[in-house]
């Protein structure tokens, strides 16, 4: 469809004759006839009069016209040129936003997946500490592991008797308690408790899976796929 054919179509839809439309638009009927038969191209001023007469916008007039025809024949009409350039600018902005979004998705995907996979932010490493009983006031922190060495007597019989009694006492006081914590507090640490304090010794470390790391990897994969899909959409829309 040409611009002249579009003018004629709009006139017919309005139920107007050429003389009636020419009078409304304020132009000669003969000139209108030339416009409808594509024997003349309207100036920007006349084009605006035609838009006003039809009560339509530039977009509505150009609807149905081939882009190649518009660019080849109608760009000398200022309002059409401005409209086409604005469309191109909007298209470029949308394309740029799509590319930015796709890139952002990919970056976020890689970041989240790495955080979840490396487990550096949400560590899954746990440490088990064990205490063998409550250390009383005045006793060394490691009394439960070296109480035998604390008995000092040159008389063997006395020393053996003291150790026997101390063994009974320490067995009675024995109260193992284990802690599994995220923080590495070193090989030994002391914690105040009711009746005294406890010496905790690190036994070993272990891995305890955390759901958040798995979810971060899942979200990372989802965002990565979404980013790739946006790149595909951009290629198809703006190729």
Short mmCIF file of the C-alpha atoms (twelve columns), coordinates in Angstrom:
data_MODEL
# 
_entry.id   MODEL 
# 
loop_
_atom_site.group_PDB 
_atom_site.id 
_atom_site.type_symbol 
_atom_site.label_atom_id 
_atom_site.label_alt_id 
_atom_site.label_comp_id 
_atom_site.label_asym_id 
_atom_site.label_seq_id 
_atom_site.Cartn_x 
_atom_site.Cartn_y 
_atom_site.Cartn_z 
_atom_site.pdbx_PDB_model_num 
ATOM 1   C CA . UNK A 1   0.000   0.000   0.000  1 
ATOM 2   C CA . UNK A 2   1.178   3.531   -0.836 1 
ATOM 3   C CA . UNK A 3   0.553   6.789   1.021  1 
ATOM 4   C CA . UNK A 4   -1.963  7.855   -1.639 1 
ATOM 5   C CA . UNK A 5   -3.840  4.579   -1.282 1 
ATOM 6   C CA . UNK A 6   -3.832  5.051   2.482  1 
ATOM 7   C CA . UNK A 7   -5.331  8.531   2.142  1 
ATOM 8   C CA . UNK A 8   -8.040  7.139   -0.133 1 
ATOM 9   C CA . UNK A 9   -8.760  4.271   2.272  1 
ATOM 10  C CA . UNK A 10  -9.124  6.660   5.213  1 
ATOM 11  C CA . UNK A 11  -11.398 8.943   3.175  1 
ATOM 12  C CA . UNK A 12  -13.642 6.026   2.241  1 
ATOM 13  C CA . UNK A 13  -13.763 4.865   5.865  1 
ATOM 14  C CA . UNK A 14  -14.894 8.364   6.862  1 
ATOM 15  C CA . UNK A 15  -17.538 8.305   4.128  1 
ATOM 16  C CA . UNK A 16  -16.217 11.504  2.561  1 
ATOM 17  C CA . UNK A 17  -16.039 12.549  -1.063 1 
ATOM 18  C CA . UNK A 18  -12.923 14.181  -2.453 1 
ATOM 19  C CA . UNK A 19  -14.514 17.667  -2.436 1 
ATOM 20  C CA . UNK A 20  -15.640 17.214  1.181  1 
ATOM 21  C CA . UNK A 21  -12.221 16.053  2.354  1 
ATOM 22  C CA . UNK A 22  -10.455 18.773  0.384  1 
ATOM 23  C CA . UNK A 23  -12.617 21.393  2.073  1 
ATOM 24  C CA . UNK A 24  -11.969 19.946  5.549  1 
ATOM 25  C CA . UNK A 25  -8.218  19.748  4.924  1 
ATOM 26  C CA . UNK A 26  -8.105  23.189  3.313  1 
ATOM 27  C CA . UNK A 27  -6.532  22.039  0.048  1 
ATOM 28  C CA . UNK A 28  -7.588  21.947  -3.606 1 
ATOM 29  C CA . UNK A 29  -9.579  18.919  -4.772 1 
ATOM 30  C CA . UNK A 30  -7.262  18.526  -7.741 1 
ATOM 31  C CA . UNK A 31  -4.287  18.395  -5.375 1 
ATOM 32  C CA . UNK A 32  -6.054  15.804  -3.229 1 
ATOM 33  C CA . UNK A 33  -6.659  13.721  -6.345 1 
ATOM 34  C CA . UNK A 34  -2.945  13.839  -7.144 1 
ATOM 35  C CA . UNK A 35  -2.132  12.777  -3.580 1 
ATOM 36  C CA . UNK A 36  -4.494  9.800   -3.701 1 
ATOM 37  C CA . UNK A 37  -3.103  8.717   -7.061 1 
ATOM 38  C CA . UNK A 38  0.508   9.093   -5.850 1 
ATOM 39  C CA . UNK A 39  1.197   11.715  -8.490 1 
ATOM 40  C CA . UNK A 40  2.319   14.142  -5.821 1 
ATOM 41  C CA . UNK A 41  3.853   13.887  -2.365 1 
ATOM 42  C CA . UNK A 42  2.460   16.180  0.345  1 
ATOM 43  C CA . UNK A 43  4.601   18.739  2.089  1 
ATOM 44  C CA . UNK A 44  4.909   18.372  5.847  1 
ATOM 45  C CA . UNK A 45  2.306   21.131  6.277  1 
ATOM 46  C CA . UNK A 46  -0.216  19.386  3.993  1 
ATOM 47  C CA . UNK A 47  0.560   16.049  5.650  1 
ATOM 48  C CA . UNK A 48  -0.397  17.544  9.008  1 
ATOM 49  C CA . UNK A 49  -3.623  18.921  7.505  1 
ATOM 50  C CA . UNK A 50  -4.496  15.437  6.270  1 
ATOM 51  C CA . UNK A 51  -3.810  13.948  9.705  1 
ATOM 52  C CA . UNK A 52  -6.049  16.571  11.278 1 
ATOM 53  C CA . UNK A 53  -8.806  15.970  8.728  1 
ATOM 54  C CA . UNK A 54  -8.759  12.232  9.412  1 
ATOM 55  C CA . UNK A 55  -8.154  12.675  13.173 1 
ATOM 56  C CA . UNK A 56  -5.349  10.115  13.055 1 
ATOM 57  C CA . UNK A 57  -1.709  9.951   14.135 1 
ATOM 58  C CA . UNK A 58  1.416   9.455   12.052 1 
ATOM 59  C CA . UNK A 59  1.585   5.880   13.292 1 
ATOM 60  C CA . UNK A 60  -1.974  5.165   12.152 1 
ATOM 61  C CA . UNK A 61  -1.296  6.582   8.685  1 
ATOM 62  C CA . UNK A 62  1.880   4.532   8.289  1 
ATOM 63  C CA . UNK A 63  0.244   1.342   9.539  1 
ATOM 64  C CA . UNK A 64  0.129   -1.163  6.690  1 
ATOM 65  C CA . UNK A 65  2.833   0.560   4.641  1 
ATOM 66  C CA . UNK A 66  6.019   -1.391  3.940  1 
ATOM 67  C CA . UNK A 67  9.110   -0.159  5.762  1 
ATOM 68  C CA . UNK A 68  11.097  -0.244  2.540  1 
ATOM 69  C CA . UNK A 69  8.488   1.961   0.838  1 
ATOM 70  C CA . UNK A 70  8.461   4.442   3.727  1 
ATOM 71  C CA . UNK A 71  12.258  4.760   3.787  1 
ATOM 72  C CA . UNK A 72  12.518  5.053   0.013  1 
ATOM 73  C CA . UNK A 73  9.648   7.491   -0.626 1 
ATOM 74  C CA . UNK A 74  8.369   9.247   2.492  1 
ATOM 75  C CA . UNK A 75  11.438  10.282  4.499  1 
ATOM 76  C CA . UNK A 76  11.364  13.774  2.974  1 
ATOM 77  C CA . UNK A 77  8.183   14.453  4.983  1 
ATOM 78  C CA . UNK A 78  9.604   15.823  8.246  1 
ATOM 79  C CA . UNK A 79  7.011   14.328  10.604 1 
ATOM 80  C CA . UNK A 80  7.416   10.893  9.042  1 
ATOM 81  C CA . UNK A 81  11.204  11.150  9.168  1 
ATOM 82  C CA . UNK A 82  11.068  12.108  12.843 1 
ATOM 83  C CA . UNK A 83  8.625   9.289   13.600 1 
ATOM 84  C CA . UNK A 84  10.781  6.675   11.837 1 
ATOM 85  C CA . UNK A 85  13.943  7.891   13.563 1 
ATOM 86  C CA . UNK A 86  12.182  7.747   16.929 1 
ATOM 87  C CA . UNK A 87  11.049  4.206   16.187 1 
ATOM 88  C CA . UNK A 88  14.620  3.252   15.326 1 
ATOM 89  C CA . UNK A 89  15.910  4.891   18.517 1 
ATOM 90  C CA . UNK A 90  13.305  3.037   20.589 1 
ATOM 91  C CA . UNK A 91  14.183  -0.215  18.855 1 
ATOM 92  C CA . UNK A 92  17.882  0.328   19.514 1 
ATOM 93  C CA . UNK A 93  17.180  1.143   23.169 1 
ATOM 94  C CA . UNK A 94  15.112  -2.036  23.571 1 
ATOM 95  C CA . UNK A 95  17.830  -4.068  21.886 1 
ATOM 96  C CA . UNK A 96  20.470  -2.537  24.139 1 
ATOM 97  C CA . UNK A 97  18.368  -3.184  27.257 1 
ATOM 98  C CA . UNK A 98  17.853  -6.774  26.166 1 
ATOM 99  C CA . UNK A 99  21.597  -7.258  25.718 1 
ATOM 100 C CA . UNK A 100 22.331  -5.603  29.070 1 
ATOM 101 C CA . UNK A 101 19.760  -7.829  30.775 1 
ATOM 102 C CA . UNK A 102 21.167  -10.959 29.145 1 
ATOM 103 C CA . UNK A 103 24.704  -9.999  30.177 1 
ATOM 104 C CA . UNK A 104 23.584  -9.204  33.734 1 
ATOM 105 C CA . UNK A 105 21.838  -12.581 33.972 1 
ATOM 106 C CA . UNK A 106 24.996  -14.376 32.831 1 
ATOM 107 C CA . UNK A 107 27.200  -12.481 35.305 1 
ATOM 108 C CA . UNK A 108 24.797  -13.117 38.200 1 
ATOM 109 C CA . UNK A 109 24.480  -16.760 37.154 1 
ATOM 110 C CA . UNK A 110 28.236  -17.357 37.195 1 
ATOM 111 C CA . UNK A 111 28.611  -15.487 40.505 1 
ATOM 112 C CA . UNK A 112 25.812  -17.340 42.297 1 
ATOM 113 C CA . UNK A 113 26.857  -20.714 40.927 1 
ATOM 114 C CA . UNK A 114 30.457  -20.140 42.028 1 
ATOM 115 C CA . UNK A 115 29.362  -19.063 45.525 1 
ATOM 116 C CA . UNK A 116 27.228  -22.177 45.891 1 
ATOM 117 C CA . UNK A 117 29.775  -24.529 44.329 1 
ATOM 118 C CA . UNK A 118 32.836  -23.231 46.184 1 
ATOM 119 C CA . UNK A 119 30.987  -23.051 49.525 1 
ATOM 120 C CA . UNK A 120 33.255  -20.179 50.524 1 
ATOM 121 C CA . UNK A 121 30.476  -17.826 51.618 1 
ATOM 122 C CA . UNK A 122 28.226  -20.424 53.229 1 
ATOM 123 C CA . UNK A 123 30.800  -22.895 54.475 1 
ATOM 124 C CA . UNK A 124 29.768  -26.505 54.944 1 
ATOM 125 C CA . UNK A 125 32.820  -27.310 57.049 1 
ATOM 126 C CA . UNK A 126 32.038  -28.059 60.695 1 
ATOM 127 C CA . UNK A 127 34.337  -28.753 63.640 1 
ATOM 128 C CA . UNK A 128 33.741  -31.246 66.431 1 
ATOM 129 C CA . UNK A 129 35.146  -30.440 69.870 1 
ATOM 130 C CA . UNK A 130 34.967  -32.718 72.888 1 
ATOM 131 C CA . UNK A 131 35.227  -32.036 76.619 1 
ATOM 132 C CA . UNK A 132 35.647  -34.801 79.203 1 
ATOM 133 C CA . UNK A 133 34.284  -33.016 82.239 1 
ATOM 134 C CA . UNK A 134 34.051  -29.840 84.294 1 
ATOM 135 C CA . UNK A 135 37.365  -28.437 85.517 1 
ATOM 136 C CA . UNK A 136 37.068  -27.128 89.071 1 
ATOM 137 C CA . UNK A 137 38.583  -23.912 90.392 1 
ATOM 138 C CA . UNK A 138 42.308  -24.251 91.019 1 
ATOM 139 C CA . UNK A 139 42.709  -27.227 88.686 1 
ATOM 140 C CA . UNK A 140 44.688  -27.055 85.439 1 
ATOM 141 C CA . UNK A 141 42.567  -26.939 82.300 1 
ATOM 142 C CA . UNK A 142 43.841  -30.340 81.153 1 
ATOM 143 C CA . UNK A 143 43.237  -32.098 84.470 1 
ATOM 144 C CA . UNK A 144 41.216  -34.908 82.848 1 
ATOM 145 C CA . UNK A 145 44.062  -35.893 80.524 1 
ATOM 146 C CA . UNK A 146 47.006  -35.555 82.943 1 
ATOM 147 C CA . UNK A 147 45.665  -35.948 86.463 1 
ATOM 148 C CA . UNK A 148 48.053  -38.899 87.041 1 
ATOM 149 C CA . UNK A 149 51.048  -36.627 86.530 1 
ATOM 150 C CA . UNK A 150 49.746  -34.241 89.176 1 
ATOM 151 C CA . UNK A 151 50.166  -36.803 91.973 1 
ATOM 152 C CA . UNK A 152 53.634  -36.325 93.414 1 
ATOM 153 C CA . UNK A 153 54.843  -38.745 96.054 1 
ATOM 154 C CA . UNK A 154 58.162  -40.530 96.396 1 
ATOM 155 C CA . UNK A 155 56.537  -43.367 98.282 1 
ATOM 156 C CA . UNK A 156 55.287  -45.772 95.662 1 
ATOM 157 C CA . UNK A 157 52.577  -47.253 97.872 1 
ATOM 158 C CA . UNK A 158 51.266  -43.830 98.804 1 
ATOM 159 C CA . UNK A 159 51.415  -42.729 95.180 1 
ATOM 160 C CA . UNK A 160 49.500  -45.792 94.014 1 
ATOM 161 C CA . UNK A 161 46.842  -45.288 96.672 1 
ATOM 162 C CA . UNK A 162 46.448  -41.626 95.777 1 
ATOM 163 C CA . UNK A 163 46.142  -42.515 92.107 1 
ATOM 164 C CA . UNK A 164 43.544  -45.173 92.887 1 
ATOM 165 C CA . UNK A 165 41.423  -42.698 94.815 1 
ATOM 166 C CA . UNK A 166 41.928  -40.004 92.178 1 
ATOM 167 C CA . UNK A 167 40.952  -42.452 89.445 1 
ATOM 168 C CA . UNK A 168 37.676  -43.173 91.224 1 
ATOM 169 C CA . UNK A 169 37.060  -39.436 91.618 1 
ATOM 170 C CA . UNK A 170 37.865  -38.587 88.002 1 
ATOM 171 C CA . UNK A 171 35.725  -41.431 86.685 1 
ATOM 172 C CA . UNK A 172 32.841  -40.124 88.778 1 
ATOM 173 C CA . UNK A 173 33.394  -36.606 87.463 1 
ATOM 174 C CA . UNK A 174 33.748  -37.755 83.864 1 
ATOM 175 C CA . UNK A 175 31.044  -36.095 81.783 1 
ATOM 176 C CA . UNK A 176 31.808  -36.070 78.078 1 
ATOM 177 C CA . UNK A 177 30.256  -33.306 76.038 1 
ATOM 178 C CA . UNK A 178 30.660  -32.723 72.304 1 
ATOM 179 C CA . UNK A 179 30.194  -29.502 70.337 1 
ATOM 180 C CA . UNK A 180 29.786  -29.305 66.564 1 
ATOM 181 C CA . UNK A 181 30.296  -25.714 65.436 1 
ATOM 182 C CA . UNK A 182 31.027  -23.768 62.225 1 
ATOM 183 C CA . UNK A 183 33.890  -21.730 63.647 1 
ATOM 184 C CA . UNK A 184 37.405  -23.122 63.921 1 
ATOM 185 C CA . UNK A 185 38.506  -22.190 67.455 1 
ATOM 186 C CA . UNK A 186 41.882  -23.889 67.242 1 
ATOM 187 C CA . UNK A 187 42.996  -27.131 68.827 1 
ATOM 188 C CA . UNK A 188 41.849  -26.139 72.327 1 
ATOM 189 C CA . UNK A 189 39.514  -23.608 73.876 1 
ATOM 190 C CA . UNK A 190 38.025  -23.074 77.323 1 
ATOM 191 C CA . UNK A 191 34.383  -22.332 78.036 1 
ATOM 192 C CA . UNK A 192 32.968  -21.168 81.354 1 
ATOM 193 C CA . UNK A 193 30.136  -23.377 82.655 1 
ATOM 194 C CA . UNK A 194 28.200  -23.846 85.892 1 
ATOM 195 C CA . UNK A 195 30.547  -25.128 88.574 1 
ATOM 196 C CA . UNK A 196 33.753  -24.349 86.700 1 
ATOM 197 C CA . UNK A 197 34.903  -24.551 83.109 1 
ATOM 198 C CA . UNK A 198 35.339  -27.030 80.303 1 
ATOM 199 C CA . UNK A 199 38.373  -27.603 78.129 1 
ATOM 200 C CA . UNK A 200 37.312  -28.504 74.595 1 
ATOM 201 C CA . UNK A 201 39.726  -30.308 72.296 1 
ATOM 202 C CA . UNK A 202 39.226  -30.477 68.528 1 
ATOM 203 C CA . UNK A 203 38.569  -34.050 67.465 1 
ATOM 204 C CA . UNK A 204 38.099  -33.640 63.704 1 
ATOM 205 C CA . UNK A 205 36.358  -31.618 60.995 1 
ATOM 206 C CA . UNK A 206 33.398  -32.768 58.921 1 
ATOM 207 C CA . UNK A 207 31.238  -31.623 56.021 1 
ATOM 208 C CA . UNK A 208 27.596  -30.793 56.649 1 
ATOM 209 C CA . UNK A 209 25.658  -29.968 53.441 1 
ATOM 210 C CA . UNK A 210 23.733  -26.682 53.468 1 
ATOM 211 C CA . UNK A 211 20.631  -26.282 51.333 1 
ATOM 212 C CA . UNK A 212 21.477  -22.685 50.445 1 
ATOM 213 C CA . UNK A 213 24.552  -23.769 48.462 1 
ATOM 214 C CA . UNK A 214 22.475  -26.189 46.405 1 
ATOM 215 C CA . UNK A 215 19.840  -23.510 45.802 1 
ATOM 216 C CA . UNK A 216 22.480  -20.990 44.731 1 
ATOM 217 C CA . UNK A 217 23.711  -23.436 42.109 1 
ATOM 218 C CA . UNK A 218 20.166  -24.105 40.897 1 
ATOM 219 C CA . UNK A 219 19.418  -20.379 40.651 1 
ATOM 220 C CA . UNK A 220 22.756  -19.855 38.903 1 
ATOM 221 C CA . UNK A 221 21.909  -22.450 36.249 1 
ATOM 222 C CA . UNK A 222 18.426  -20.954 35.804 1 
ATOM 223 C CA . UNK A 223 19.815  -17.428 35.344 1 
ATOM 224 C CA . UNK A 224 22.476  -18.697 32.932 1 
ATOM 225 C CA . UNK A 225 19.868  -20.407 30.756 1 
ATOM 226 C CA . UNK A 226 17.659  -17.299 30.958 1 
ATOM 227 C CA . UNK A 227 20.577  -15.124 29.855 1 
ATOM 228 C CA . UNK A 228 21.273  -17.379 26.881 1 
ATOM 229 C CA . UNK A 229 17.590  -17.311 25.938 1 
ATOM 230 C CA . UNK A 230 17.609  -13.502 26.015 1 
ATOM 231 C CA . UNK A 231 20.572  -13.493 23.623 1 
ATOM 232 C CA . UNK A 232 18.649  -15.830 21.299 1 
ATOM 233 C CA . UNK A 233 15.541  -13.626 21.493 1 
ATOM 234 C CA . UNK A 234 17.638  -10.531 20.754 1 
ATOM 235 C CA . UNK A 235 19.148  -12.187 17.679 1 
ATOM 236 C CA . UNK A 236 15.739  -13.207 16.364 1 
ATOM 237 C CA . UNK A 237 14.068  -9.861  17.025 1 
ATOM 238 C CA . UNK A 238 16.824  -7.592  15.762 1 
ATOM 239 C CA . UNK A 239 18.721  -9.619  13.170 1 
# 
